[in-house]
Amino acid sequence: HNILPGEMCSAMRRVDRNDSTLTHLLVCEPPTSVRQDGSHFDMTYITNDGPALKRTCDRIGQNSHLRDVCFDAPAGLSDIVANQTTLNGLRFNSSILSLGLSRCNLSHGVGYEVLKAFENNLHLAKIAFWRCSVQLKGTNALSSTLLR
């Protein structure tokens, strides 16, 4: 079925509970319609609410069962509040082996900060990009992440 906005909170409750069946998380900007692909998958929204985005990333950072996290963040409102402090929680998760970035600008905002957060993550085995753009600053962050 398609995930409805009211179900977004359930994803974060599952992350908070460290639900062992939740291994794949999509973090995206609304509106979006995604087909849920089994109980191992869930999704939550990011918005221009800085404290909420920080809480989301901190929760992801504390979860020990997530293996795959994808950020689908077209350059938009969430880029306004995306900074190193906001996304710092992601740095602490050693269970995430696969990272996806979709429709992100890797030179600023969410795309750039997610790259920086995972720059020193030695557990990261796979990184995928879909429809991303990059300029000079983002090229440096991308190179650092891939070379680590």
BELNORNOR-V455626 format. One line per field, one symbol per residue. burial: # if it has 9 or more other ideal C-beta (glycine too) atoms within 8 Angstrom, else .. A space follows every 50 residues. Layout:
burial = ???
This chain:
burial = ..#....#..##.##..#...########..#.#.#....#######... .###.########.#########....##.##...######.#.###### #######.###########.#..#..###..#.#..###.##.##...
